[in-house]
Amino acid sequence: MSARGIATKIDIAAGPELVWQVLSDWPRYPEWNPFIVGLHGRHLLGARLVATLHPPGGRRTTFRPIVTELCPPQALAWRGSLLLPGLLDGAHHFRLEALNGGGARLHHRGALSGLLLPLFGAKGLKSARQGFLLMNRALKQRCETLASAATA
């Protein structure tokens, strides 16, 4: 079974702790996140989440992934399936890297696999990638606005 991946990154002019604070404040996602428009659950390894994604040009999809990595303020990952495991499985991973000068680099990756992956197609993968990029830019804007307000 093949897998398809998405790997993005963005530099943010805010410290990793502030970026983590925004990234892990799931109830506020609807205020700023154009891609993951809902994320609910406990911040615990092995916890089941309820995630609602809205890729550009696509429809909202809700699934129930499990937290597979939780290392504040550096890494968060989850893995889930659409309908049944093995049909369309997805993994989502965020990793923060401290930059010299006080900023942070967000590494935002995802991978899709499963029997329905061929039906997902290049268009679906392109839309998901656009969603990652939109989320990255929105996170950058929110974090940099908060950082500027804190120093004003």
Secondary structure, DSSP 8 states (H G I E B T S, - for coil): --EEEEEEEEEESS-HHHHHHHHT-GGGHHHH-SSEEEEES-SSTT-B-EEEE--TTS--EEE--EEEEEETTTEEEEEEEESSTTTEEEEEEEEEEE-TTS-EEEEEEEEEESTTHHHHHHHHHHHHHHHHHHHHHHHHHHHHHHHHHHH-
